[in-house]
Amino acid sequence: MSSSSESAATAVSRAEYCVVACAEAWRGDGEVLASPMGPIPSFGARLAKRTFSPDLLLTDGEAMLVGLDGTAEGWLPYRRHLTMVTGGRRHVMMGASQIDRFGNQNISCVGDWERPSRQLLGVRGAPVNTLNNPVSYWVPRHSPRVFVERVDMVSGVGYDRAEAAGVTRFHRLPRVVSDLGVFDFTGPGHSMRLVSRHPGVSVEQVRAATGFELAGADGEVPYTREPTARELSLIREVIDPGGLREREVRG
């Protein structure tokens, strides 16, 4: 194989950077239930458990705790699941139809809630999730329509509203991962900060795709870390050999 062919074979795709960035959300969590929503967050959770977070618990999404090969290892009835949620023993990675600078998330409707222009999933369990256990977010299409100045309806509770309501004891939003970069809420007043950009993405591109001013976007911003050779092998050969990740994120 020529050197150019070897380079093409090992080149890391944008989707693979996103898998690694999602996996990092569970680093150091210990024995908690990982609840990823969507293919790339699911691949990230499995990668984390296979590498730097071996104590993570994985579920089939129904009533079973499962091993790395999907084999049932324990029973997780709904009442027990709720106990884990309210006890802070779960770290969810949800989607967001809209998210603002303080992490308020909307998955319910677009437009005035009395007469919305578009009906979405509904509030569902987002308030309980955000007030009782860590919640991160995954956004596969970063745009000003998603990263908005003010969400049309609050489903997941952000830092400003949690503080105003006096419910900050168990409220924590560790990370937002999009197809452009990685973000946290360590900016002024717990506002969103640009932590890293994926290779091939400029800071200007991130700023243009965001409907509010990002902290940390006015200086040098590092690239999202490269996957190790082992991580890349696990993603391509074990976790997602069918390449579903490339359908969710292109580039």
LINPE-V507785 format. One record per residue. N is the residue number from 1. BURIAL is b if it has 9 or more other ideal C-beta (glycine too) atoms within 8 Angstrom, else e. Layout:
n=<N/N>
burial=<BURIAL/BURIAL>
//
This chain:
n=<1/2/3/4/5/6/7/8/9/10/11/12/13/14/15/16/17/18/19/20/21/22/23/24/25/26/27/28/29/30/31/32/33/34/35/36/37/38/39/40/41/42/43/44/45/46/47/48/49/50/51/52/53/54/55/56/57/58/59/60/61/62/63/64/65/66/67/68/69/70/71/72/73/74/75/76/77/78/79/80/81/82/83/84/85/86/87/88/89/90/91/92/93/94/95/96/97/98/99/100/101/102/103/104/105/106/107/108/109/110/111/112/113/114/115/116/117/118/119/120/121/122/123/124/125/126/127/128/129/130/131/132/133/134/135/136/137/138/139/140/141/142/143/144/145/146/147/148/149/150/151/152/153/154/155/156/157/158/159/160/161/162/163/164/165/166/167/168/169/170/171/172/173/174/175/176/177/178/179/180/181/182/183/184/185/186/187/188/189/190/191/192/193/194/195/196/197/198/199/200/201/202/203/204/205/206/207/208/209/210/211/212/213/214/215/216/217/218/219/220/221/222/223/224/225/226/227/228/229/230/231/232/233/234/235/236/237/238/239/240/241/242/243/244/245/246/247/248/249/250/251>
burial=<e/e/e/e/e/b/e/e/e/e/e/b/b/b/b/b/b/b/b/b/b/b/b/b/b/b/b/e/b/e/e/b/b/b/b/b/b/b/b/b/b/b/b/b/b/b/b/b/b/b/b/e/b/e/e/b/b/b/b/e/e/e/e/b/b/b/e/e/e/e/e/b/e/e/e/b/e/e/e/e/b/e/b/b/b/b/e/e/b/b/b/b/b/b/b/b/e/b/b/b/b/b/b/b/b/b/b/b/b/b/b/e/e/e/e/b/e/e/e/b/e/e/e/e/e/b/b/b/b/b/b/b/b/b/b/b/b/b/b/b/e/b/e/e/e/b/b/b/e/e/b/b/b/b/b/b/b/b/b/b/b/b/b/e/e/e/b/e/e/b/b/e/b/b/b/b/b/b/b/b/b/b/b/b/b/e/b/e/e/b/b/b/b/b/b/b/b/b/b/e/b/e/b/e/b/b/b/e/b/b/e/b/e/b/b/b/b/e/e/e/b/e/e/b/e/e/b/e/e/e/b/b/b/b/b/e/e/e/b/b/e/e/e/e/b/b/e/b/b/e/e>
//
